[in-house]
Amino acid sequence: MTFYSYQQLLAQTNRILLWRYGILVVLSLIAVIMLILFLRHRNEGKYRDLLIIFVLSACLVGGIQFSNYQQYQTSLSQNAQIVRFLQTVSHKKNVSLKKLKTNKTVLTDNFNG
C-alpha cells in the first residue's frame, strides 16, 4: 500500500504540469531554431523537413495538453481536497503535517448506510 505525505501531495500536481509544459516549450524552441535555419538555407530541404516535424510535434503535444486539461483540473481539485483534509486533521488533533500520511489521493465517502 502506498502512503502519501502532505509534501508529496503538494508536489505531485506540480511535477506532472512541469513535465508537460517542459516538453511543449522544448519542442517549440526547436521549431523556432529550425525556422531560423530554414530561412537562412532555403535551398536545403532538410531544414524544411525538420521544421515541419517539430512544428507538428509541438502541435501534437499542445493538443494532448489541451485534451488533458479537464482531467488535470479534476485531479487538482481532488488533490486540493485531500490537502485541506490533512490540514484540518492536523489543526484539530494538534499533529504536525509532517507526521500525517494518507493512502488515497481522492477524498471519498465510504458510507454503507
N, CA, C and O atoms as a Tinker XYZ file with bonds, in Angstrom:
   452  protein
     1  N      0.842000   -1.168000    0.000000    73     2
     2  CA     0.000000    0.000000    0.000000    64     1     3
     3  C      0.897000    1.243000    0.000000    63     2     4     5
     4  O      1.880000    1.309000    0.738000    81     3
     5  N      0.559000    2.191000   -0.807000    73     3     6
     6  CA     1.339000    3.416000   -0.925000    64     5     7
     7  C      0.729000    4.504000   -0.050000    63     6     8     9
     8  O     -0.484000    4.712000   -0.051000    81     7
     9  N      1.584000    5.193000    0.694000    73     7    10
    10  CA     1.144000    6.301000    1.530000    64     9    11
    11  C      1.762000    7.593000    1.006000    63    10    12    13
    12  O      2.921000    7.612000    0.590000    81    11
    13  N      0.986000    8.664000    1.027000    73    11    14
    14  CA     1.422000    9.959000    0.526000    64    13    15
    15  C      1.492000   10.944000    1.684000    63    14    16    17
    16  O      0.566000   11.045000    2.488000    81    15
    17  N      2.600000   11.666000    1.755000    73    15    18
    18  CA     2.724000   12.703000    2.777000    64    17    19
    19  C      2.134000   14.007000    2.233000    63    18    20    21
    20  O      1.803000   14.116000    1.052000    81    19
    21  N      2.015000   14.967000    3.108000    73    19    22
    22  CA     1.485000   16.283000    2.740000    64    21    23
    23  C      2.348000   16.915000    1.643000    63    22    24    25
    24  O      1.819000   17.467000    0.678000    81    23
    25  N      3.661000   16.837000    1.788000    73    23    26
    26  CA     4.569000   17.429000    0.800000    64    25    27
    27  C      4.480000   16.720000   -0.548000    63    26    28    29
    28  O      4.568000   17.364000   -1.593000    81    27
    29  N      4.306000   15.400000   -0.532000    73    27    30
    30  CA     4.172000   14.658000   -1.782000    64    29    31
    31  C      2.898000   15.057000   -2.522000    63    30    32    33
    32  O      2.900000   15.175000   -3.747000    81    31
    33  N      1.828000   15.260000   -1.790000    73    31    34
    34  CA     0.580000   15.674000   -2.424000    64    33    35
    35  C      0.695000   17.051000   -3.056000    63    34    36    37
    36  O      0.133000   17.302000   -4.122000    81    35
    37  N      1.422000   17.938000   -2.398000    73    35    38
    38  CA     1.623000   19.278000   -2.969000    64    37    39
    39  C      2.504000   19.219000   -4.210000    63    38    40    41
    40  O      2.251000   19.929000   -5.183000    81    39
    41  N      3.530000   18.382000   -4.184000    73    39    42
    42  CA     4.487000   18.311000   -5.288000    64    41    43
    43  C      3.979000   17.477000   -6.454000    63    42    44    45
    44  O      4.446000   17.652000   -7.580000    81    43
    45  N      3.044000   16.583000   -6.215000    73    43    46
    46  CA     2.590000   15.658000   -7.241000    64    45    47
    47  C      1.992000   16.377000   -8.446000    63    46    48    49
    48  O      2.342000   16.054000   -9.581000    81    47
    49  N      1.117000   17.321000   -8.234000    73    47    50
    50  CA     0.480000   18.010000   -9.353000    64    49    51
    51  C      1.462000   18.931000  -10.056000    63    50    52    53
    52  O      1.401000   19.076000  -11.277000    81    51
    53  N      2.358000   19.551000   -9.316000    73    51    54
    54  CA     3.336000   20.446000   -9.926000    64    53    55
    55  C      4.287000   19.692000  -10.835000    63    54    56    57
    56  O      4.668000   20.205000  -11.887000    81    55
    57  N      4.678000   18.493000  -10.456000    73    55    58
    58  CA     5.624000   17.700000  -11.233000    64    57    59
    59  C      5.038000   17.331000  -12.595000    63    58    60    61
    60  O      5.714000   17.455000  -13.616000    81    59
    61  N      3.796000   16.883000  -12.612000    73    59    62
    62  CA     3.153000   16.497000  -13.863000    64    61    63
    63  C      3.020000   17.702000  -14.782000    63    62    64    65
    64  O      3.297000   17.617000  -15.979000    81    63
    65  N      2.600000   18.807000  -14.220000    73    63    66
    66  CA     2.424000   20.027000  -15.003000    64    65    67
    67  C      3.744000   20.508000  -15.588000    63    66    68    69
    68  O      3.793000   20.909000  -16.751000    81    67
    69  N      4.809000   20.474000  -14.804000    73    67    70
    70  CA     6.112000   20.913000  -15.290000    64    69    71
    71  C      6.624000   20.047000  -16.431000    63    70    72    73
    72  O      7.181000   20.567000  -17.398000    81    71
    73  N      6.443000   18.740000  -16.335000    73    71    74
    74  CA     6.887000   17.853000  -17.411000    64    73    75
    75  C      6.144000   18.143000  -18.710000    63    74    76    77
    76  O      6.761000   18.219000  -19.773000    81    75
    77  N      4.853000   18.303000  -18.635000    73    75    78
    78  CA     4.068000   18.542000  -19.854000    64    77    79
    79  C      4.425000   19.870000  -20.505000    63    78    80    81
    80  O      4.629000   19.940000  -21.717000    81    79
    81  N      4.498000   20.911000  -19.705000    73    79    82
    82  CA     4.854000   22.210000  -20.280000    64    81    83
    83  C      6.311000   22.251000  -20.721000    63    82    84    85
    84  O      6.646000   22.921000  -21.698000    81    83
    85  N      7.171000   21.547000  -20.013000    73    83    86
    86  CA     8.585000   21.492000  -20.397000    64    85    87
    87  C      8.769000   20.890000  -21.772000    63    86    88    89
    88  O      9.523000   21.420000  -22.589000    81    87
    89  N      8.090000   19.792000  -22.036000    73    87    90
    90  CA     8.188000   19.155000  -23.358000    64    89    91
    91  C      7.659000   20.081000  -24.438000    63    90    92    93
    92  O      8.249000   20.187000  -25.514000    81    91
    93  N      6.556000   20.749000  -24.160000    73    91    94
    94  CA     5.976000   21.674000  -25.136000    64    93    95
    95  C      6.917000   22.845000  -25.424000    63    94    96    97
    96  O      7.063000   23.253000  -26.576000    81    95
    97  N      7.546000   23.379000  -24.396000    73    95    98
    98  CA     8.478000   24.502000  -24.571000    64    97    99
    99  C      9.709000   24.071000  -25.366000    63    98   100   101
   100  O     10.161000   24.794000  -26.253000    81    99
   101  N     10.252000   22.892000  -25.047000    73    99   102
   102  CA    11.438000   22.397000  -25.756000    64   101   103
   103  C     11.115000   22.184000  -27.233000    63   102   104   105
   104  O     11.889000   22.599000  -28.096000    81   103
   105  N      9.993000   21.549000  -27.535000    73   103   106
   106  CA     9.618000   21.344000  -28.933000    64   105   107
   107  C      9.395000   22.666000  -29.664000    63   106   108   109
   108  O      9.759000   22.802000  -30.832000    81   107
   109  N      8.802000   23.633000  -28.980000    73   107   110
   110  CA     8.574000   24.940000  -29.602000    64   109   111
   111  C      9.892000   25.659000  -29.872000    63   110   112   113
   112  O     10.055000   26.286000  -30.918000    81   111
   113  N     10.838000   25.569000  -28.929000    73   111   114
   114  CA    12.145000   26.198000  -29.150000    64   113   115
   115  C     12.889000   25.551000  -30.311000    63   114   116   117
   116  O     13.513000   26.242000  -31.117000    81   115
   117  N     12.824000   24.242000  -30.394000    73   115   118
   118  CA    13.480000   23.551000  -31.507000    64   117   119
   119  C     12.822000   23.944000  -32.827000    63   118   120   121
   120  O     13.511000   24.111000  -33.833000    81   119
   121  N     11.492000   24.094000  -32.837000    73   119   122
   122  CA    10.791000   24.516000  -34.051000    64   121   123
   123  C     11.225000   25.926000  -34.469000    63   122   124   125
   124  O     11.383000   26.193000  -35.660000    81   123
   125  N     11.417000   26.820000  -33.508000    73   123   126
   126  CA    11.884000   28.176000  -33.826000    64   125   127
   127  C     13.301000   28.134000  -34.398000    63   126   128   129
   128  O     13.606000   28.844000  -35.356000    81   127
   129  N     14.161000   27.309000  -33.814000    73   127   130
   130  CA    15.533000   27.172000  -34.321000    64   129   131
   131  C     15.511000   26.619000  -35.745000    63   130   132   133
   132  O     16.255000   27.089000  -36.606000    81   131
   133  N     14.659000   25.624000  -35.993000    73   131   134
   134  CA    14.546000   25.064000  -37.339000    64   133   135
   135  C     14.005000   26.095000  -38.323000    63   134   136   137
   136  O     14.402000   26.106000  -39.488000    81   135
   137  N     13.105000   26.958000  -37.866000    73   135   138
   138  CA    12.588000   28.021000  -38.732000    64   137   139
   139  C     13.700000   28.981000  -39.124000    63   138   140   141
   140  O     13.803000   29.381000  -40.284000    81   139
   141  N     14.530000   29.348000  -38.159000    73   139   142
   142  CA    15.653000   30.251000  -38.450000    64   141   143
   143  C     16.624000   29.598000  -39.432000    63   142   144   145
   144  O     17.075000   30.234000  -40.384000    81   143
   145  N     16.942000   28.320000  -39.192000    73   143   146
   146  CA    17.841000   27.607000  -40.108000    64   145   147
   147  C     17.225000   27.460000  -41.486000    63   146   148   149
   148  O     17.930000   27.560000  -42.490000    81   147
   149  N     15.936000   27.227000  -41.552000    73   147   150
   150  CA    15.252000   27.114000  -42.842000    64   149   151
   151  C     15.294000   28.436000  -43.602000    63   150   152   153
   152  O     15.498000   28.452000  -44.816000    81   151
   153  N     15.101000   29.548000  -42.885000    73   151   154
   154  CA    15.125000   30.851000  -43.548000    64   153   155
   155  C     16.526000   31.212000  -44.032000    63   154   156   157
   156  O     16.670000   31.915000  -45.033000    81   155
   157  N     17.559000   30.741000  -43.334000    73   155   158
   158  CA    18.938000   31.002000  -43.768000    64   157   159
   159  C     19.345000   30.140000  -44.957000    63   158   160   161
   160  O     20.061000   30.599000  -45.847000    81   159
   161  N     18.890000   28.897000  -44.971000    73   159   162
   162  CA    19.287000   27.940000  -46.010000    64   161   163
   163  C     18.029000   27.449000  -46.725000    63   162   164   165
   164  O     17.619000   26.300000  -46.557000    81   163
   165  N     17.435000   28.309000  -47.505000    73   163   166
   166  CA    16.174000   27.959000  -48.164000    64   165   167
   167  C     16.326000   26.860000  -49.203000    63   166   168   169
   168  O     15.351000   26.177000  -49.519000    81   167
   169  N     17.499000   26.679000  -49.729000    73   167   170
   170  CA    17.693000   25.678000  -50.776000    64   169   171
   171  C     17.858000   24.259000  -50.222000    63   170   172   173
   172  O     17.748000   23.288000  -50.971000    81   171
   173  N     18.116000   24.135000  -48.940000    73   171   174
   174  CA    18.309000   22.815000  -48.350000    64   173   175
   175  C     16.982000   22.306000  -47.779000    63   174   176   177
   176  O     16.381000   22.930000  -46.904000    81   175
   177  N     16.550000   21.174000  -48.289000    73   175   178
   178  CA    15.253000   20.626000  -47.898000    64   177   179
   179  C     15.221000   20.024000  -46.506000    63   178   180   181
   180  O     14.149000   19.870000  -45.920000    81   179
   181  N     16.393000   19.680000  -45.967000    73   179   182
   182  CA    16.386000   19.012000  -44.656000    64   181   183
   183  C     15.874000   19.929000  -43.553000    63   182   184   185
   184  O     15.217000   19.463000  -42.622000    81   183
   185  N     16.162000   21.222000  -43.642000    73   183   186
   186  CA    15.682000   22.143000  -42.614000    64   185   187
   187  C     14.168000   22.330000  -42.695000    63   186   188   189
   188  O     13.492000   22.465000  -41.675000    81   187
   189  N     13.646000   22.334000  -43.927000    73   187   190
   190  CA    12.190000   22.428000  -44.091000    64   189   191
   191  C     11.514000   21.193000  -43.495000    63   190   192   193
   192  O     10.515000   21.301000  -42.784000    81   191
   193  N     12.076000   20.017000  -43.795000    73   191   194
   194  CA    11.506000   18.775000  -43.261000    64   193   195
   195  C     11.583000   18.732000  -41.738000    63   194   196   197
   196  O     10.620000   18.336000  -41.082000    81   195
   197  N     12.707000   19.132000  -41.176000    73   195   198
   198  CA    12.846000   19.159000  -39.724000    64   197   199
   199  C     11.898000   20.175000  -39.101000    63   198   200   201
   200  O     11.324000   19.927000  -38.041000    81   199
   201  N     11.735000   21.319000  -39.760000    73   199   202
   202  CA    10.792000   22.333000  -39.275000    64   201   203
   203  C      9.380000   21.767000  -39.224000    63   202   204   205
   204  O      8.669000   21.948000  -38.236000    81   203
   205  N      8.981000   21.090000  -40.277000    73   203   206
   206  CA     7.642000   20.500000  -40.328000    64   205   207
   207  C      7.474000   19.457000  -39.227000    63   206   208   209
   208  O      6.436000   19.417000  -38.566000    81   207
   209  N      8.474000   18.624000  -39.028000    73   207   210
   210  CA     8.407000   17.582000  -37.999000    64   209   211
   211  C      8.240000   18.198000  -36.612000    63   210   212   213
   212  O      7.394000   17.757000  -35.834000    81   211
   213  N      9.043000   19.215000  -36.301000    73   211   214
   214  CA     8.978000   19.794000  -34.962000    64   213   215
   215  C      7.735000   20.645000  -34.744000    63   214   216   217
   216  O      7.217000   20.696000  -33.629000    81   215
   217  N      7.249000   21.309000  -35.777000    73   215   218
   218  CA     6.003000   22.070000  -35.641000    64   217   219
   219  C      4.832000   21.121000  -35.419000    63   218   220   221
   220  O      3.976000   21.374000  -34.571000    81   219
   221  N      4.793000   20.023000  -36.182000    73   219   222
   222  CA     3.723000   19.050000  -35.986000    64   221   223
   223  C      3.816000   18.374000  -34.621000    63   222   224   225
   224  O      2.794000   18.087000  -33.998000    81   223
   225  N      5.042000   18.120000  -34.155000    73   223   226
   226  CA     5.218000   17.525000  -32.821000    64   225   227
   227  C      4.734000   18.483000  -31.735000    63   226   228   229
   228  O      4.070000   18.070000  -30.784000    81   227
   229  N      5.069000   19.754000  -31.881000    73   227   230
   230  CA     4.612000   20.749000  -30.905000    64   229   231
   231  C      3.088000   20.863000  -30.931000    63   230   232   233
   232  O      2.458000   21.007000  -29.884000    81   231
   233  N      2.498000   20.800000  -32.121000    73   231   234
   234  CA     1.033000   20.847000  -32.214000    64   233   235
   235  C      0.407000   19.612000  -31.576000    63   234   236   237
   236  O     -0.626000   19.714000  -30.915000    81   235
   237  N      1.017000   18.457000  -31.768000    73   235   238
   238  CA     0.508000   17.230000  -31.170000    64   237   239
   239  C      0.563000   17.295000  -29.649000    63   238   240   241
   240  O     -0.414000   16.969000  -28.975000    81   239
   241  N      1.692000   17.712000  -29.114000    73   239   242
   242  CA     1.835000   17.819000  -27.658000    64   241   243
   243  C      0.882000   18.884000  -27.117000    63   242   244   245
   244  O      0.285000   18.702000  -26.056000    81   243
   245  N      0.737000   19.996000  -27.842000    73   243   246
   246  CA    -0.210000   21.034000  -27.431000    64   245   247
   247  C     -1.642000   20.518000  -27.435000    63   246   248   249
   248  O     -2.417000   20.846000  -26.537000    81   247
   249  N     -2.005000   19.717000  -28.432000    73   247   250
   250  CA    -3.337000   19.129000  -28.489000    64   249   251
   251  C     -3.579000   18.154000  -27.357000    63   250   252   253
   252  O     -4.655000   18.137000  -26.759000    81   251
   253  N     -2.574000   17.341000  -27.064000    73   251   254
   254  CA    -2.690000   16.413000  -25.940000    64   253   255
   255  C     -2.835000   17.185000  -24.636000    63   254   256   257
   256  O     -3.634000   16.821000  -23.774000    81   255
   257  N     -2.051000   18.258000  -24.499000    73   255   258
   258  CA    -2.120000   19.094000  -23.300000    64   257   259
   259  C     -3.526000   19.687000  -23.153000    63   258   260   261
   260  O     -4.083000   19.719000  -22.055000    81   259
   261  N     -4.084000   20.147000  -24.255000    73   259   262
   262  CA    -5.424000   20.744000  -24.227000    64   261   263
   263  C     -6.479000   19.701000  -23.874000    63   262   264   265
   264  O     -7.396000   19.984000  -23.102000    81   263
   265  N     -6.356000   18.492000  -24.435000    73   263   266
   266  CA    -7.350000   17.456000  -24.154000    64   265   267
   267  C     -7.264000   16.950000  -22.717000    63   266   268   269
   268  O     -8.268000   16.499000  -22.164000    81   267
   269  N     -6.094000   17.017000  -22.108000    73   267   270
   270  CA    -5.929000   16.572000  -20.719000    64   269   271
   271  C     -6.210000   17.674000  -19.708000    63   270   272   273
   272  O     -6.096000   17.445000  -18.504000    81   271
   273  N     -6.572000   18.859000  -20.170000    73   271   274
   274  CA    -6.782000   19.996000  -19.278000    64   273   275
   275  C     -7.913000   19.729000  -18.285000    63   274   276   277
   276  O     -7.768000   19.987000  -17.090000    81   275
   277  N     -9.039000   19.212000  -18.782000    73   275   278
   278  CA   -10.179000   18.955000  -17.895000    64   277   279
   279  C     -9.835000   17.885000  -16.870000    63   278   280   281
   280  O    -10.188000   18.007000  -15.697000    81   279
   281  N     -9.155000   16.849000  -17.304000    73   279   282
   282  CA    -8.737000   15.785000  -16.392000    64   281   283
   283  C     -7.782000   16.341000  -15.338000    63   282   284   285
   284  O     -7.870000   15.979000  -14.165000    81   283
   285  N     -6.878000   17.216000  -15.753000    73   283   286
   286  CA    -5.927000   17.818000  -14.825000    64   285   287
   287  C     -6.646000   18.682000  -13.794000    63   286   288   289
   288  O     -6.293000   18.659000  -12.614000    81   287
   289  N     -7.644000   19.437000  -14.224000    73   287   290
   290  CA    -8.386000   20.297000  -13.303000    64   289   291
   291  C     -9.140000   19.465000  -12.267000    63   290   292   293
   292  O     -9.203000   19.845000  -11.097000    81   291
   293  N     -9.709000   18.341000  -12.681000    73   291   294
   294  CA   -10.403000   17.451000  -11.755000    64   293   295
   295  C     -9.422000   16.869000  -10.745000    63   294   296   297
   296  O     -9.698000   16.834000   -9.546000    81   295
   297  N     -8.280000   16.416000  -11.239000    73   295   298
   298  CA    -7.258000   15.840000  -10.368000    64   297   299
   299  C     -6.746000   16.878000   -9.377000    63   298   300   301
   300  O     -6.552000   16.574000   -8.200000    81   299
   301  N     -6.532000   18.086000   -9.845000    73   299   302
   302  CA    -6.055000   19.163000   -8.982000    64   301   303
   303  C     -7.075000   19.473000   -7.887000    63   302   304   305
   304  O     -6.703000   19.693000   -6.734000    81   303
   305  N     -8.351000   19.489000   -8.244000    73   303   306
   306  CA    -9.405000   19.745000   -7.273000    64   305   307
   307  C     -9.469000   18.644000   -6.217000    63   306   308   309
   308  O     -9.592000   18.927000   -5.026000    81   307
   309  N     -9.385000   17.396000   -6.655000    73   307   310
   310  CA    -9.421000   16.274000   -5.715000    64   309   311
   311  C     -8.202000   16.282000   -4.806000    63   310   312   313
   312  O     -8.307000   16.011000   -3.610000    81   311
   313  N     -7.053000   16.591000   -5.376000    73   311   314
   314  CA    -5.824000   16.660000   -4.589000    64   313   315
   315  C     -5.913000   17.784000   -3.558000    63   314   316   317
   316  O     -5.441000   17.636000   -2.430000    81   315
   317  N     -6.511000   18.895000   -3.942000    73   315   318
   318  CA    -6.673000   20.019000   -3.016000    64   317   319
   319  C     -7.602000   19.642000   -1.864000    63   318   320   321
   320  O     -7.414000   20.107000   -0.740000    81   319
   321  N     -8.596000   18.810000   -2.134000    73   319   322
   322  CA    -9.496000   18.363000   -1.072000    64   321   323
   323  C     -8.745000   17.526000   -0.038000    63   322   324   325
   324  O     -8.951000   17.688000    1.165000    81   323
   325  N     -7.874000   16.632000   -0.508000    73   323   326
   326  CA    -7.075000   15.807000    0.407000    64   325   327
   327  C     -6.131000   16.688000    1.221000    63   326   328   329
   328  O     -5.965000   16.479000    2.423000    81   327
   329  N     -5.515000   17.669000    0.568000    73   327   330
   330  CA    -4.592000   18.574000    1.263000    64   329   331
   331  C     -5.337000   19.349000    2.348000    63   330   332   333
   332  O     -4.852000   19.466000    3.474000    81   331
   333  N     -6.524000   19.882000    2.008000    73   331   334
   334  CA    -7.325000   20.595000    3.015000    64   333   335
   335  C     -7.746000   19.680000    4.156000    63   334   336   337
   336  O     -7.765000   20.090000    5.316000    81   335
   337  N     -8.086000   18.432000    3.819000    73   335   338
   338  CA    -8.463000   17.461000    4.847000    64   337   339
   339  C     -7.290000   17.216000    5.802000    63   338   340   341
   340  O     -7.481000   17.193000    7.018000    81   339
   341  N     -6.093000   17.034000    5.269000    73   339   342
   342  CA    -4.922000   16.833000    6.116000    64   341   343
   343  C     -4.641000   18.059000    6.980000    63   342   344   345
   344  O     -4.255000   17.925000    8.141000    81   343
   345  N     -4.833000   19.241000    6.424000    73   343   346
   346  CA    -4.633000   20.460000    7.200000    64   345   347
   347  C     -5.651000   20.552000    8.343000    63   346   348   349
   348  O     -5.308000   20.960000    9.453000    81   347
   349  N     -6.892000   20.175000    8.070000    73   347   350
   350  CA    -7.931000   20.204000    9.095000    64   349   351
   351  C     -7.635000   19.205000   10.209000    63   350   352   353
   352  O     -7.753000   19.533000   11.389000    81   351
   353  N     -7.248000   17.985000    9.834000    73   351   354
   354  CA    -6.915000   16.969000   10.833000    64   353   355
   355  C     -5.724000   17.421000   11.662000    63   354   356   357
   356  O     -5.714000   17.251000   12.881000    81   355
   357  N     -4.726000   17.993000   11.013000    73   355   358
   358  CA    -3.539000   18.482000   11.702000    64   357   359
   359  C     -3.913000   19.553000   12.728000    63   358   360   361
   360  O     -3.426000   19.547000   13.858000    81   359
   361  N     -4.775000   20.458000   12.314000    73   359   362
   362  CA    -5.171000   21.554000   13.208000    64   361   363
   363  C     -6.015000   21.045000   14.379000    63   362   364   365
   364  O     -5.788000   21.431000   15.526000    81   363
   365  N     -6.991000   20.175000   14.087000    73   363   366
   366  CA    -7.898000   19.700000   15.135000    64   365   367
   367  C     -7.216000   18.756000   16.117000    63   366   368   369
   368  O     -7.521000   18.776000   17.309000    81   367
   369  N     -6.306000   17.940000   15.633000    73   367   370
   370  CA    -5.649000   16.957000   16.501000    64   369   371
   371  C     -4.288000   17.431000   17.013000    63   370   372   373
   372  O     -3.610000   16.702000   17.737000    81   371
   373  N     -3.889000   18.643000   16.642000    73   371   374
   374  CA    -2.595000   19.210000   17.042000    64   373   375
   375  C     -1.427000   18.278000   16.694000    63   374   376   377
   376  O     -0.570000   17.986000   17.529000    81   375
   377  N     -1.423000   17.826000   15.450000    73   375   378
   378  CA    -0.380000   16.943000   14.938000    64   377   379
   379  C      0.310000   17.675000   13.784000    63   378   380   381
   380  O     -0.341000   18.365000   13.000000    81   379
   381  N      1.605000   17.521000   13.690000    73   379   382
   382  CA     2.364000   18.149000   12.616000    64   381   383
   383  C      1.967000   17.542000   11.269000    63   382   384   385
   384  O      1.699000   16.345000   11.170000    81   383
   385  N      1.936000   18.385000   10.239000    73   383   386
   386  CA     1.628000   17.899000    8.900000    64   385   387
   387  C      2.673000   16.892000    8.412000    63   386   388   389
   388  O      2.366000   16.039000    7.579000    81   387
   389  N      3.885000   16.985000    8.916000    73   387   390
   390  CA     4.941000   16.059000    8.520000    64   389   391
   391  C      4.672000   14.639000    9.008000    63   390   392   393
   392  O      5.175000   13.674000    8.433000    81   391
   393  N      3.884000   14.515000   10.064000    73   391   394
   394  CA     3.596000   13.191000   10.621000    64   393   395
   395  C      2.380000   12.528000    9.979000    63   394   396   397
   396  O      2.189000   11.321000   10.124000    81   395
   397  N      1.561000   13.295000    9.277000    73   395   398
   398  CA     0.349000   12.753000    8.672000    64   397   399
   399  C      0.632000   12.183000    7.292000    63   398   400   401
   400  O      1.396000   12.747000    6.509000    81   399
   401  N     -0.006000   11.044000    7.012000    73   399   402
   402  CA     0.092000   10.421000    5.692000    64   401   403
   403  C     -1.281000    9.877000    5.322000    63   402   404   405
   404  O     -2.102000    9.579000    6.189000    81   403
   405  N     -1.513000    9.755000    4.027000    73   403   406
   406  CA    -2.772000    9.211000    3.540000    64   405   407
   407  C     -2.486000    8.165000    2.473000    63   406   408   409
   408  O     -1.467000    8.233000    1.786000    81   407
   409  N     -3.386000    7.200000    2.337000    73   407   410
   410  CA    -3.195000    6.184000    1.313000    64   409   411
   411  C     -4.075000    6.450000    0.093000    63   410   412   413
   412  O     -4.145000    5.619000   -0.813000    81   411
   413  N     -4.733000    7.582000    0.065000    73   411   414
   414  CA    -5.591000    7.951000   -1.060000    64   413   415
   415  C     -5.229000    9.343000   -1.548000    63   414   416   417
   416  O     -4.761000   10.187000   -0.783000    81   415
   417  N     -5.454000    9.566000   -2.835000    73   415   418
   418  CA    -5.265000   10.901000   -3.389000    64   417   419
   419  C     -6.607000   11.533000   -3.745000    63   418   420   421
   420  O     -6.659000   12.651000   -4.259000    81   419
   421  N     -7.701000   10.805000   -3.466000    73   419   422
   422  CA    -9.051000   11.288000   -3.750000    64   421   423
   423  C     -9.871000   11.146000   -2.471000    63   422   424   425
   424  O     -9.871000   10.087000   -1.843000    81   423
   425  N    -10.562000   12.199000   -2.093000    73   423   426
   426  CA   -11.406000   12.182000   -0.908000    64   425   427
   427  C    -12.755000   11.583000   -1.290000    63   426   428   429
   428  O    -13.458000   12.110000   -2.153000    81   427
   429  N    -13.111000   10.468000   -0.633000    73   427   430
   430  CA   -14.380000    9.802000   -0.956000    64   429   431
   431  C    -15.137000    9.486000    0.323000    63   430   432   433
   432  O    -14.555000    9.392000    1.404000    81   431
   433  N    -16.437000    9.326000    0.180000    73   431   434
   434  CA   -17.291000    8.859000    1.268000    64   433   435
   435  C    -17.495000    7.366000    1.086000    63   434   436   437
   436  O    -17.944000    6.931000    0.026000    81   435
   437  N    -17.178000    6.589000    2.082000    73   435   438
   438  CA   -17.412000    5.146000    2.035000    64   437   439
   439  C    -18.503000    4.794000    3.021000    63   438   440   441
   440  O    -18.351000    3.895000    3.848000    81   439
   441  N    -19.601000    5.512000    2.923000    73   439   442
   442  CA   -20.726000    5.289000    3.810000    64   441   443
   443  C    -21.565000    4.147000    3.258000    63   442   444   445
   444  O    -22.040000    4.209000    2.124000    81   443
   445  N    -21.742000    3.122000    4.047000    73   443   446
   446  CA   -22.516000    1.956000    3.604000    64   445   447
   447  C    -23.878000    1.925000    4.270000    63   446   448   449
   448  O    -24.356000    0.870000    4.686000    81   447
   449  N    -24.508000    3.116000    4.370000    73   447   450
   450  CA   -25.770000    3.259000    5.062000    64   449   451
   451  C    -26.848000    2.525000    4.416000    63   450   452
   452  O    -27.984000    2.551000    4.891000    81   451
